[in-house]
Amino acid sequence: MKVRLILLAGVAIAAAGCSTLSNTVDALNPFSKSAPKVKPAQLPDFKPRAELVRSWQAGIGASGEYVFTPAVVGGQVYVAARDGALARYDNGRQVWRISAGQVLSGGVGANDKLVVVGTPKGEVLAFQAEDGRPAWQARASSEILAAPALQGDLVAVRSGDARIFGFAAADGKRRWVYQRSTPALALRSHVGVAITDTAIYAGFPGGKLVAVARSNGAALWESTVAQPRGTTELERIADVASDPVVDGATVCAVAYQGRVACFDSENGRQLWARDVSSVAGLDIGSRGVYVTDDKSAVLAFDRNSGASLWKQDKLAHRGLTRPLALDSHLAVADFAGYVHLLALDDGAFAARVATDGAAIVAAPQRLKGQEAALVVQTKNGSVQGLTLK
């Protein structure tokens, strides 16, 4: 039995079996060492409608082959790096910085009490949010590539074998584990989960979206985001490779080589669906659902009907992140470290700011309490707070 990994725009295809897959999608990966086969779009000129200002900047170690997403809790920002560095910043001021003592691969998850990260060996490491002291340690079944999700007394951790573990926030004791069968060929990604006070929502290989009871890990409902299509194994990959997003009674998800779809979060009833292929993900705003597709076009759909609102494709093949809805704008970041601001009403360019020149792969995060502020982390470890003026 062999396992082959093929890079795909920040994720990888894991093929179990003896068949060999050629690297046909390497051109979509902006971090490939081979010569790019698809040239990224040049940055377009535009007349600024707004201004993104760097309000603070800090540094953490490089991400390496992993993706580390900053965790925002109130005015606190928690960041981590591959080498085990973990730090807390309050409005840009470093409060503490520790070393986890081992390589990290997944993070960061946090609330007002705990900060949680994961390792390539499947270890779950929890630290006190106040001062970074170790709180507890637990274990999942395989490598942890996604940021843990915390809510109330539960820590939800997704492992690389698509299992979801529920750990007690107080002591790390395992409460339950959810697992389901997956196709032989699937994307290896840093997809995590979305958590509410009653349920955990997770996308899976094969285009499925599942709601799991927060209390005991039992499946509440399962719905189809996308059906596998095509004649070859590669063509039939239709995985939900990014986090679902929950907003009120709506949960939305998008699949690679599939669709974007929104559902009733209570019962899984499909509200609408549109054909889109994405591994970066989506966000939900007051009016629309916004998706970054696998060619780095940003698409907007009406939140209620799924009708197309606009498409911005002038950043093609620049490895865009998941979009982030901010007040009247939408933020995306790219493989060259630029953060782009688009107008929510028509997708036109409103502002642009450069960071350190390294790729931004982790999704930008909204700074709580500030409708027009966000934080980004580059692959080189630069952490920057940006404010819309």
N, C-alpha and C positions, 0 to 999 in steps of 0.2 A: 504494500500500500504506500503510495506516494502522496505528498501534499505539495502543490505548486501554488505560488503566490504571484498574481499579476497586478501591478499597480494600476489604479483607476481613479484619477482625480482626487487623491487623498484617501482612497480606500483601496482594498485589494480583493481580487477574486481568489477564493480558496477552493481548489478543486480536489475532491477526494476521489481517488481511483487511479487507474493506470494509464488513462488517456492523457495526452499532452495538449495543452492549449498554447497557441502562438500568441505573442505579445501584440495583439492587434489593436489594443486600446492604449498603448503607451503614450501615444500622441496627446491624449487627454490629460496626462499627468504632468503638471508644471514643474514637479520636483525630480523628474526622471533625469538620469545622467546622460542618456542618449540624446542625440540631436532631435529637437522638436520637429514633428511632422506637420503640425498645424501652428501657424504663426499667430501669436496673441495679437489682438487688436491694439493699435496705438492709442494712447490716451487722447480722447477727443477734446478739442477746444470748446469752451462754452463761456457764457457770461454768468458769473456767480450770482445766485439769488440769495445766498446765505453765506455764513462763515463758520467753519469748524475750528475751534481754538483748543490747543493743548493746554489743559488746566494743570496737569501734573504728569510726571514720568518717573518710572522706577525700573529696576532690573531684577530678573530672576534667571536661572539657567536656561539653556537651550532645550527645546522639546525633543530633538532627535527624530526618531521615526514615529513618535507618538503625538497625540493631540491633547493639549491641556487647556481647558476652558476656565477663565476666571469665574469665581463664585462671588456674587454680590449679596450682601446681607445688610440692609440699611445703608449706612455710610462706610461699611467695611468691605474691602476687596481681598479675597484670598487667591493666591496664585501658587503654582507648583512647576517643577521642572523634572526632566528625566533623571538628573543626578541625585534626586532626593530632596532638593531644596523646597521649602514650603514657607510662605510668608504671609503676613497680614498687613494691609495698608489701610489707614483711616484717612480718607480724603487726600490720599497721596503720601501720607506720613507713615513710615515704617514703624509698626508697633512691636512686632517680633519676627524673627526669622530663625528657622531650625533646619536641621537635616534629619530626614526620616531614616537615614542609615542604610538605605538600599535604593536600587533603581525603582523609579515610579513609572507607571504606564497609563494610568487613568485618573482623572480628577479635573476640577476640584468640586466636591459637594460640601455644602456648609449650611448651618443655620446659626442662631444666636448662641448655641452652646457647643457645637461640634464642627470640626473640619475633617473630612474623610477623603482619602485617596486610595488607589489600588496599585498593585504591582504585577509584573509579568508572570509571577508564580501564583497568582490568584489570592494574594493576601490583601485583606482590607484593613487599613490603618486609620484609626480615629485619634484625633488630638483635641485638646481643650481649645475652644475658640478664643478664650480670654488671654491665654499666655503661651499656647503651643505645646503644653505638656501632654505626653502620651495619655490617652484615655483607655483604649482597648484595642485588641487585634483579633480579627476573625479570618475565616478562609472561605473562598468560593471554589468552584470546581476547575477553573482555568483562568488564563490571563484576563486582566481587567483593562479594557481599552476605553470605557466610557466613564464619564463623571458619575459618581454615586448621587442618588437623589434623596434628600432628607425632608421629612414632614412629620411634625409632632414627635411621637415616640418611635418612629420607624426610619431605618436606613435601607433603601432599596438599591441593590447592586446588580448590574448585569454583567455576566461573564462572557468571554469570547465564544463559548459554546452555546450561546443564546439562552442560557438559564437566567432566571431572575431570583435573587435571594433577598429575603426580608430579615433584617437583623434588628434586635432591640437597640434603640439609641442609648439606653442607660448603660448596658454592659457588653454589647456585641453578641449576645446569645442569638443563635439562629432560630427564627420563629417558623419559617416556611421556605420552600423553594418551588418555583414554577418552571416547568419545562414542557416542551412540545417537540414533535418531530420536525426536521427541517430537510430541505432538498440536499442532494449530494453536492451540488455546486451552488455556492453562495458568496456574496460579497463579505469580505473581512473588513469591518469598519468600526468606528468609534460610536456607533449608535447606542443611545441610552434609553431612558424612560422618562415619561412625564408623570408626576404624582400629584394627587389631590388629597383632600381629607377622607375620601371614601375609596378611591381606586387608583390603580397604577395602569398607565396606558403604554403599550410597547408594540412596535412594528417588527415583523419577522420576515425571513426569507420566504419566497413564494407569494409575497404581496399581502400578507395578512396583518390586520390590526386587532390587538387583543386588549380587553379590559380585565384586570385582575383585582380581586378584592384585597384591599389594603390590610384587612384584619387577619386573613388566613391564606392568602395566595390562590384562592379558588378562582377559576375563570368565570367572569360575569357574562361576557359575550365575545364573539369573534366575528369580524366583518372583513370583507375583501376590498382592499385598496386597488389591487391590480391582479389580473389573471396572467400567468406565464403564456407567452405566445412565441411562435417560431418552431423551426425544425431541429435546430442544434441546441445542445445544453447551454451554450453561451447566449444564444438568442432568447432562451427561455428564462433567463435570470430576470426576475421581477421583484427585487427585494426592497423592503422599506429600510433604507440605509441611513436615515436621519431621524432625529427625535420627533415624535408626534408633538403637537402643540394644542393645549387645552385652553379655551377661553369661554367661561360660563358654561352653557349647555352644549357647546360645540367642541369637537375634537377633530383635527385635520391631520392628514399624513400624506406623504408623496413617495412613490416607488420609482426605482430605476427601471427604465424601459417599460413604464407603466402609466400611472395616472396620479393626479392629485385628487383627493376625495375628502369630504367633510361628513361627519356623522353626528347623530345625537349622542352625547356622552353618557346618557343614562342607559340606553338600550341598544346602541350600535346601529340604529336605522340610518341608512345613507341619505344624506340631504342633497348632495350633488357630486359629480365627478367630471374631470376633464383630462384628456390625454396630455401627459407631461412626463418627461424622464428627468429624474434628479437624484443626486447623491448628497447635495449640499443641504437641502431642507427648505423650510418655509417659516413664515410668521403670520400671525393674524392681527389685523388692525380693526378699528371701529367700523370701517366700511369694506375692507377688502382682505383677501388672502394673497400673500405675496410669496413667489417661488423663484428660486434660482435653479435654472435647468442645467443639464449636463454639458451645454455649450456656453455656459456663463451668460445666458440671457436672463433678464429679470422680468417675470410676468406677473400681472395683477389680475385677480378675478374678483367679481362681486361676491361678498361674503355670504349673502343670502341665496343667490341663484347660481353662482358659478359662471356667470356671463363674463366674457373677456373685457377688461377695462383698458389695458395698455400693455405694451411690450417694449423693453429697453434692451437692445442687442448690440450696442456700440462698445461693450466691454467683452466681446466674444473671446473665449478661450483664455481668459485671464485668471482662471481658477477662483472664481468668486465664492465667498462664504454664503452661508444662510443669510437672508435679509433680516433686518431688525427694524420694526416700525417705531418711529420716534416722532410723537406729536404730528406735525404735518409733513414729515419727511421719512425716507427709508434709507437705512445705512447698509452698505455692503463693503467688504474688504477684499483685496486681491493678492495674487502671488508675488507682487513686487512691493507689498507693504503699504499700498495706498488705501485710504478709506474714502469711499465715494458716497455722496449724499444725493438722493433722488427725490424729486417732488412726488408726494403721494398721489396727487390728483392726475398727473399725466406722465410720470416717469422721467421727466426732463432732468438734466444735471443741475444741481443747485450749489454744490460745494465739493471740494476735494482737499485732502490733507495727506502728506507723506509721513510715514513713521521712520523706521530704521532701514528700510530697503529689503528686509527679509519678509518672506511669505507670511501672511496671516491666514491660518487654516481654521483655527477655533472661531466659533461664531461670536461676533461682537455681543456684549452684554449691556443691558440697560442699567444705568446707575439708579437705584431706587430713590424715589422722591424727587427725581429730576427728569421731567418728561423729555427734555432735549439734551441728554447727556449719556455717554456710553464709555465703555472701557474695552480695549483690545489688547491682545497678547500676540506677539510675533513669534516665529519659529526660533529666532535668536534669543528670545527672552525679554524683549523690551515690553513693558506694560505701560500703557498710556491712557489717561483719562481725557476725553474729548468733550467739549461743550459746544452746542449750537448757539451762535450769536445772531 
